[in-house]
Amino acid sequence: MNEQLQQYVPVLILGAIALLFAGGNLVLSVVLGKKGRLSKTKDSAYECGMNPIGEGSSRLSVKFYLVAMLFILFDIEVIFMFPWAVVYKSMLADPAMANTIFVSMISFIGVLAVGYVYAVKKRAFDWKS
């Protein structure tokens, strides 16, 4: 048991060195960093020589993020079809297994299609309105 714990000593030493390095860099940046206050002119954003007017970034609609999440969802679902397509030809050797794998993928695509139709009916993809 003691021998097993000794194997973790290099990992603990490396962790301690990493923490000391990170903490040391933070302390050095505060100690060696510029002292004093910066003026409002120095803190303002510079772009094309013009004074900034209004907010720097505009707010996006929640629908935009909904469309992004739906895209990720359907994209990941399509990725799940790739392993099925790779092994489908080798599964055709066993007729019982071929029917099982085909029916399972058709049901998967059916559930995916129902979700897609639901999103279209709810106008979830219209993020500009």
N, C-alpha and C positions, 0 to 999 in steps of 0.2 A: 504494500500500500504506500509506504513512504517513497519507494522508487518511482511509482506512478506520479506522485505529487511533484517530485523533482523534475519530471519532464515538462511541467508547466512553468518552471522558473524562468526560462528564456522568454516565454510569452509574456509573463508578468513584467519582466524587465523592459521588454519592448513597449508594452503599454505605458509603463511609467515614463519612459523616455519620450513617447509621443505626447503624453499629457504635459510634461515639462517643456517640451518644444513649443506646443501650442500656447501654453500659459506664458512662457517667456516672450514669445512674439507679441502677445497682447500687451504685456507690461512694457516691453521696449517701444512699441508704437505710441503708447501714452507718454512715456518719459522722453523719447526723442522727437515726438511729433511737434508740429508748429504750436507755439504758445500764442495766447492772445486771441482776440475776437476778430473775425473777418467782417468786412463791411457788407452792407446789403447789396452793393454792386458786385462784390466778389461772389456772393452766394446766389445771385440770380443766374438763370439759364441763359446761355449765349447761343443764338441760332441765327445765322445769316446777317448779323449786325443789327437786327431789329429787336426792339424791346418786346418781351413776351406779353401777350394779351390773352386773358382767359386761362382756363385750366390747361395743363400740359397734356392730359389724356382725357378722352371722352369716355363716358360710361357706355357699356354695351348692354343690350337687352338680355333679359333672362332667357328669352327664346333662343338667342344665339348659343348660349351654353347648353340648352336642351338639344339643339341640333348637333352640337359637337359630341355630346354624350351618346346620342342615338347613333351617330356615325361610328364612334368607338365600339359601341355594343354590336352593331351589325357587322363591323369589320372583324371583330374577334370571332363572331359566330361563323363567318365565312372561313376563317383560318382553321376552325375545327373540322371543316370538310376535307382539308388537305390530307391528313393521315388516312381518312376513310378511302379517298381516291387512290392512295398509294397501295394499300393492302387489298383493295377490292378485287384486283385481278388474281391475286394468289388465293383469295377466299372462294373464288368460283370453282375451285377443284372439288370442294365438298358441297353438293347441291343443297343440303339442309342449311349449311352455314351461309351460302350465297343468298338464299331467300331471307334469312334472318338479318344479315347485314344490309341488304337492300331495303327491307321494310323499315329497319331502324333509321336509316338515313332519310327515307321518304317522310317518316313521321317527324324527324328533326327539321327538315325543310318545311314541312307543313306548319309546325309551330312557329318557325321563323317567319313564314309568309303571313300567318295570322297576326303576329306582332307588327309586321311591316304595314299591313292593311289597316290595323288599328291606329298606328301612328299617322298614316296618311289621312284617315277619316277625321282624326282629331286635329288635323292641320299642324302637326308638330314640326313639320319641315319648313313651314313658312315663318322664318325668324325675322323677316323684315316688317311684318305687319304688327 
